[in-house]
């Protein structure tokens, strides 16, 4: 069994959702990387965009932990925790929080985009990529629309993790399962 292979007992729908998360985040990261190298940007802005893309993809990849072995047992390379069981709450609290926040964030972002306004209620700037029109605007939306699925897919994967780790969803996560610092 590979490092990222789903463990026994993972429902197919939960596995599909978990493995889809990094794939729905990837197009926006690739678009940002292409944009930073295509445009005349400062070094600081370039570093920020590259870091944002890499960190976004790494965070998205943690969804795979909800179906893989390393989401149930800490990997052997983590000192002090190697081989120990991952407390359910340690995986579920960040996953559910992330699912809710990401769903709200991207829904709100696309609503703002549809209304053509910024957070302040002002019109979008003329250089906003979605206003480019033509194939440039289409590529922008093709790369960013999948982000609407990030939160819901993470929520589905978290639900599968909860059902699997808590015996069909009948048990409540206790405070004793939260790791001590």
N, C-alpha and C positions, 0 to 999 in steps of 0.2 A: 504494500500500500504506500502510495506516495505521500509526501508531506502535506499536500493540499487536497488529497482525496477525501471525499465525504466519508464519515465514519458510519458504521452500521446503525441502522435505525433512523437515519435522516430521511424524512419524507422527500419525495422527488421535487415537489413544489418549493420546499425550503432550500434545497440544493440549487435549483434553477435560479431562485431569487438571489441567493448569496453569491453565486458565481457571476450573475448578471450585473451586480453593483459596480465592480471595477470597469466593466465594459460600458456602462452608461456614463461613467465619469470621464473615460478616456478621450472621447471626441473633443470635449471642451478644452482639455489640457493640450491636446495636439493643436487645436485652433490657436490657443494663446501662444504656444511656442512658435508656431508659424508667424503669428502677428508680430511677436517681439523681434524676430529676425528679419521680417519684411520691412518694418517701419524703422524710422530713425528714433531710437529710444536711448535714454541715458543708461549708463552701466547699472546704476541703482535700480532703475525701473526694470531692466532686463533680469537682474538677479531676483527681484521680487516676483516677477511673472514666472520665472523658471521654478523658484521655490514654491510658489502657490500651486503650480501644476503638479510638482512632485509630491508635495504634502497632501494635496487633494487625492491623488491616486493611491498613496499609501494608506490614508484614512479609509478610502473606499475598499481597499483590499482587506482591511480588518473584518469585513463582513464574511469573508471566507472562513474566518475563525469560528463562526457560528455553526459551521457544518464540518470543519476539519478537526483532526486530533488535537492540534495546538490550541483549540478553543475549549477543550475539555481537560487537558493535562498540560501543565507548563512545560515548554521544551527543555531539553537537557542542558542547553547553554545558558540558562538563567540561574545564576548562583542563588542558593537558599530556597529556591522554589522548584527546581528541576524535578519533574516527575509527579509533583503534587497535583491534585485535582483543582481545576479553576473553579472558584466559588461561582455559583450561578449568578448571583447579584453582580459580581465583578464584570461579567460579560453583558448581562441584560440591562443594567442601569445605563451604561454608556450607549448601548445599541438602541434602546427605546428612546432615550433622550435625543440621540442623534437623529433617529427616524422622525420624531416630532418636529425638531428644529429644522431639519432639512426640508421636510414637506412644507412647513410654513415659509421658510426662506425662499425656496424656488417658486412656490405658488405666488407669493407676494411679488417677487422679482418679475415674473412673467406678466402678472397683472399690471404692474407699473409699466412694463414694456408695451403692453397692448394699449394702455392709455397714453403712452408717449410722454410720461413725466418721470422726474427724478424723485428721490425720497423727499425732497423739499416741495414737491408739487410743481416745480418749474419744468418747462419743456426740455426734452432730451437734447444734448448738444449736437450740433450738426455733424460732428465727426463720430458719433455713436455708430458702431458697426451695423446694428440692425436697421439703420436708416440709409445704408449704402445703396440698397436696391439691387436689382439684377442678381447675378450669380453670387456676388460677394455677400449680399444680405441673406440669400438662400443658404449658403454654406454656413454662415454664422448661426442661423436658426437651426439648421440640421445638426450642428455640433452642440448647441446649448439646450435644445428642447429635451434631449434624453435626461437632463438633470432633474426634470420634473418627476422622474421615476426613482431617483436615488432614495429619497425618504421612504416611500411606500415599499420598495423592494427590501430595504433594510428592516422595516417593520415586519414584513412577511418572514424574513430569515430569523428575526428575533423571536417571533411567535413559534416557529418551528423548533428553535433552540429551547424555549421555555417548555413546550409540550414534551420534548424528548427528555430533557434533564429533570423535569419536575413530575414525571410519571403521568403524562397525559394531560397535564394542565390542572390537576386537582389539588396540588399542594401550593402553599403560599411561601414565597421566599422570606426566610427569616433574617433578622438583622445579624444573627450569628454567622451567616454565610458571607458577610461583607468582610474583606480582608483587613486585618489590622495594619496600621502603618508603623 
